[in-house]
Amino acid sequence: MAKLYFRYGAMNSGKSTALMQVAHNYEERGMRVLLLKPSIDTKGGDQLVSRLGVKRKVDISVTEGMNLFQTICDFCANSFTPECILTDESQFFTPEQSEQLFMIAVELDIPVIAYGLRTDFSLRGFPGSTRLLELAHEIEEMRTICTCGRKAVCNGRMVNGEFVFEGNQVAIDQENNVEYQSLCAQCYFEKKRQQKEKVDKIKEESKA
């Protein structure tokens, strides 16, 4: 029976690179794959972009209301049945779409490997990722390190080079002066403390 795999990790853990390597491995053996990416992730347009510079065009750009199960059924009927479906930035799928990925594996017997973040910059779970964690047959953590050398588990958001801890859940990396840095828990809370002290100081100075 095919399975749904969820491979998660902090920013810079090599998720997109690993996805494209898996795609290459299948194709090297004469097997076809299908690549999906949520359309809300505008970085790279219709391409997957690795931090190593590797790029690859996606086959299906997934919009918020798209029924993935029906979309894959239609694709298989009109084109070909892939040996594997690979999805990038899977945290941006809706919970319903995460369920549909599960049903693709179970009912269509096509393995699905979903790569994505588990939590956002404020340590809250993405709804799509939470559902993947609940449903996936197998869950794998992809590891990376903080600048201090510890294991990175948090995604620090920077705007104009300054760490921020409030704002919308979705802000695309390298757009509108937004950047992300992988942090261990200790460094994350230290950055948060420093940012609060800075804000408090500005407030005090404005009262003077």
URFENPE-V388571 format. One record per run of one state. SS is the DSSP state (H for helix, E for strand, L for the rest). FROM is the first residue (numbers start at 1). TO is the last residue. Records with the same first field share a line. If there is no record, write none. Layout:
BEGIN
SS = FROM-TO + FROM-TO
END
This chain:
BEGIN
L = 1-3 + 9-14 + 29-32 + 39-46 + 50-54 + 58-59 + 63-67 + 79-83 + 89-89 + 93-94 + 108-110 + 117-118 + 120-124 + 126-126 + 136-137 + 142-144 + 146-150 + 152-153 + 160-161 + 165-177 + 184-184 + 208-208
E = 4-8 + 33-38 + 47-49 + 55-57 + 60-62 + 84-88 + 111-116 + 119-119 + 125-125 + 138-141 + 145-145 + 151-151 + 154-159 + 162-164 + 178-183
H = 15-28 + 68-78 + 90-92 + 95-107 + 127-135 + 185-207
END
